[in-house]
Amino acid sequence: MFQYTAGRSLAEKNKTDLSLDILGYKNQAGITPRQYALNIFNVKENFLEEKDLNFLVKFFNEGKLGKLCLKIYSLLPTKYRYYIKEPYFNFYSQIFNTSKNVYLDGYWQSEKYFFSIENIIRQEFTLKDEYSKKLDKNLVDLIAQVDSVSLHIRRSDYITSKAANQTHGTCSIQYYEKAMEKIALTVFNPHFFVFSDDIEWVKNNLKFNYPVNHVSNGVYKDYEELFFMSKCKHNIIANSSFSWWGAWLNKNKNKIVIAPVNWFNDKKFNTRDLIPETWIKI
């Protein structure tokens, strides 16, 4: 979603079309497997085929020579480059110096990349009718009727994968307790809606002093849970782009969003542009 929005924003600025390179999904050895899933939204889909890839894209990603040449190539001013690899985690404003077609390679995890087209992104990240008709109306109605607060806990690969655990880590129980206390200072009667890939762990380890619904049940699709999060009036997120987007898509103008101050275990990442200024970091 971050990659799409950065590309969509740049395409809008340069008055050109956006093409999506999803060829990487064919070979995901050694990483947490992903599947392309933007097709559930009302986004603009135009896919690159392998024959359409510029030779630089392939060359810069092959072997030591390619990586060395990429370092040299990256010294060129942005406006002269066709291929731009994200140089660091925080906001890289130079991508907007381009005035022609360009290939973006990176995660681009900041709303600063797409804030100028916020309305377009909010419209495109809505579910197609074929998906929205399958939603649990009773749950949607309950979320709307109470002072709803989504609470997301991510574990799965953050626990089972040594590499993911070293890089990301998990938010502590103390973080969630402090976040709920912070919410309760402002929201008179918060009603928590819990989302997690390990809901049994949550039930056994996290105590609630307010009404709670453990939403994740192994039946709801990931996009359904994302939609439910976005419909809550307030959000407590994990160090996960999944709940980041659930909170960002929340349209409540008075929303309270609480995010972890430590997004990574690995301190080499500069996350200063990741969390919007109006969100609270704990």
URUR-V61137 format. One record per residue. RES is the residue in one letter. PSI is psi in radians with two decimals (none if undefined). Layout:
res:RES psi:PSI
res:RES psi:PSI
//
This chain:
res:M psi:-0.72
res:F psi:-0.77
res:Q psi:-0.74
res:Y psi:-0.81
res:T psi:-0.63
res:A psi:-0.80
res:G psi:-0.70
res:R psi:-0.70
res:S psi:-0.76
res:L psi:-0.67
res:A psi:-0.66
res:E psi:-0.73
res:K psi:-0.76
res:N psi:0.03
res:K psi:0.85
res:T psi:3.07
res:D psi:2.68
res:L psi:2.24
res:S psi:2.48
res:L psi:2.23
res:D psi:1.83
res:I psi:0.32
res:L psi:-0.46
res:G psi:-0.33
res:Y psi:-0.26
res:K psi:-0.46
res:N psi:1.76
res:Q psi:0.61
res:A psi:2.36
res:G psi:0.02
res:I psi:2.95
res:T psi:2.07
res:P psi:2.43
res:R psi:2.76
res:Q psi:2.53
res:Y psi:2.28
res:A psi:0.18
res:L psi:-0.20
res:N psi:-0.15
res:I psi:-0.29
res:F psi:2.96
res:N psi:0.92
res:V psi:2.90
res:K psi:2.06
res:E psi:2.09
res:N psi:1.99
res:F psi:2.40
res:L psi:2.49
res:E psi:2.76
res:E psi:-0.61
res:K psi:-0.30
res:D psi:-0.16
res:L psi:2.31
res:N psi:2.52
res:F psi:-0.47
res:L psi:-0.65
res:V psi:-0.77
res:K psi:-0.78
res:F psi:-0.78
res:F psi:-0.24
res:N psi:0.28
res:E psi:1.89
res:G psi:3.12
res:K psi:-0.65
res:L psi:-0.75
res:G psi:-0.74
res:K psi:-0.66
res:L psi:-0.78
res:C psi:-0.59
res:L psi:-0.68
res:K psi:-0.72
res:I psi:-0.78
res:Y psi:-0.64
res:S psi:-0.17
res:L psi:-0.29
res:L psi:2.59
res:P psi:2.52
res:T psi:-0.64
res:K psi:-0.26
res:Y psi:-0.02
res:R psi:2.45
res:Y psi:-0.60
res:Y psi:2.14
res:I psi:2.01
res:K psi:2.29
res:E psi:2.06
res:P psi:-0.39
res:Y psi:2.99
res:F psi:-0.60
res:N psi:3.05
res:F psi:2.23
res:Y psi:1.58
res:S psi:-0.31
res:Q psi:-0.29
res:I psi:-0.40
res:F psi:0.05
res:N psi:-0.16
res:T psi:2.64
res:S psi:0.24
res:K psi:-3.07
res:N psi:2.45
res:V psi:2.62
res:Y psi:2.09
res:L psi:2.28
res:D psi:1.91
res:G psi:-3.01
res:Y psi:-0.66
res:W psi:0.92
res:Q psi:1.33
res:S psi:2.48
res:E psi:-0.23
res:K psi:-0.41
res:Y psi:-0.47
res:F psi:0.12
res:F psi:-0.51
res:S psi:-0.35
res:I psi:0.62
res:E psi:-0.78
res:N psi:-0.68
res:I psi:-0.78
res:I psi:-0.75
res:R psi:-0.60
res:Q psi:-0.72
res:E psi:-0.51
res:F psi:0.85
res:T psi:2.62
res:L psi:2.46
res:K psi:2.71
res:D psi:-0.67
res:E psi:-0.42
res:Y psi:-0.74
res:S psi:-0.48
res:K psi:-0.28
res:K psi:-0.06
res:L psi:2.69
res:D psi:1.77
res:K psi:-0.62
res:N psi:-0.73
res:L psi:-0.73
res:V psi:-0.75
res:D psi:-0.71
res:L psi:-0.75
res:I psi:-0.66
res:A psi:-0.50
res:Q psi:-0.43
res:V psi:3.03
res:D psi:1.34
res:S psi:2.41
res:V psi:2.05
res:S psi:2.51
res:L psi:2.07
res:H psi:2.27
res:I psi:2.07
res:R psi:2.29
res:R psi:-1.56
res:S psi:-1.96
res:D psi:-0.35
res:Y psi:-0.32
res:I psi:-0.84
res:T psi:-0.46
res:S psi:2.11
res:K psi:-0.74
res:A psi:-0.79
res:A psi:-0.66
res:N psi:-0.71
res:Q psi:-0.62
res:T psi:-0.85
res:H psi:-0.91
res:G psi:3.13
res:T psi:2.72
res:C psi:2.45
res:S psi:2.83
res:I psi:-0.65
res:Q psi:-0.64
res:Y psi:-0.83
res:Y psi:-0.63
res:E psi:-0.77
res:K psi:-0.66
res:A psi:-0.74
res:M psi:-0.65
res:E psi:-0.72
res:K psi:-0.75
res:I psi:-0.77
res:A psi:-0.35
res:L psi:-0.43
res:T psi:-0.68
res:V psi:2.12
res:F psi:-0.85
res:N psi:1.31
res:P psi:2.48
res:H psi:2.02
res:F psi:2.39
res:F psi:1.99
res:V psi:2.31
res:F psi:2.29
res:S psi:2.68
res:D psi:0.09
res:D psi:1.15
res:I psi:-0.51
res:E psi:-0.66
res:W psi:-0.73
res:V psi:-0.81
res:K psi:-0.60
res:N psi:-0.27
res:N psi:-0.32
res:L psi:2.18
res:K psi:2.50
res:F psi:2.36
res:N psi:0.15
res:Y psi:2.94
res:P psi:2.50
res:V psi:2.45
res:N psi:2.14
res:H psi:1.72
res:V psi:-0.84
res:S psi:2.18
res:N psi:0.13
res:G psi:-0.05
res:V psi:-0.76
res:Y psi:2.44
res:K psi:2.79
res:D psi:-0.69
res:Y psi:-0.52
res:E psi:-0.76
res:E psi:-0.68
res:L psi:-0.74
res:F psi:-0.80
res:F psi:-0.74
res:M psi:-0.80
res:S psi:-0.36
res:K psi:-0.24
res:C psi:2.65
res:K psi:-0.49
res:H psi:2.87
res:N psi:2.39
res:I psi:2.04
res:I psi:2.82
res:A psi:3.12
res:N psi:1.12
res:S psi:2.32
res:S psi:-0.35
res:F psi:-0.93
res:S psi:-0.40
res:W psi:-0.82
res:W psi:-0.59
res:G psi:-0.69
res:A psi:-0.73
res:W psi:-0.64
res:L psi:-0.14
res:N psi:2.12
res:K psi:-0.04
res:N psi:2.04
res:K psi:-0.39
res:N psi:0.39
res:K psi:2.59
res:I psi:2.14
res:V psi:2.20
res:I psi:2.27
res:A psi:2.67
res:P psi:2.38
res:V psi:-0.53
res:N psi:1.77
res:W psi:-0.52
res:F psi:2.62
res:N psi:-0.67
res:D psi:1.98
res:K psi:0.00
res:K psi:-0.29
res:F psi:2.23
res:N psi:1.92
res:T psi:0.36
res:R psi:-0.43
res:D psi:0.09
res:L psi:-0.80
res:I psi:2.15
res:P psi:2.61
res:E psi:-0.49
res:T psi:-0.14
res:W psi:2.72
res:I psi:2.26
res:K psi:2.28
res:I psi:none
//
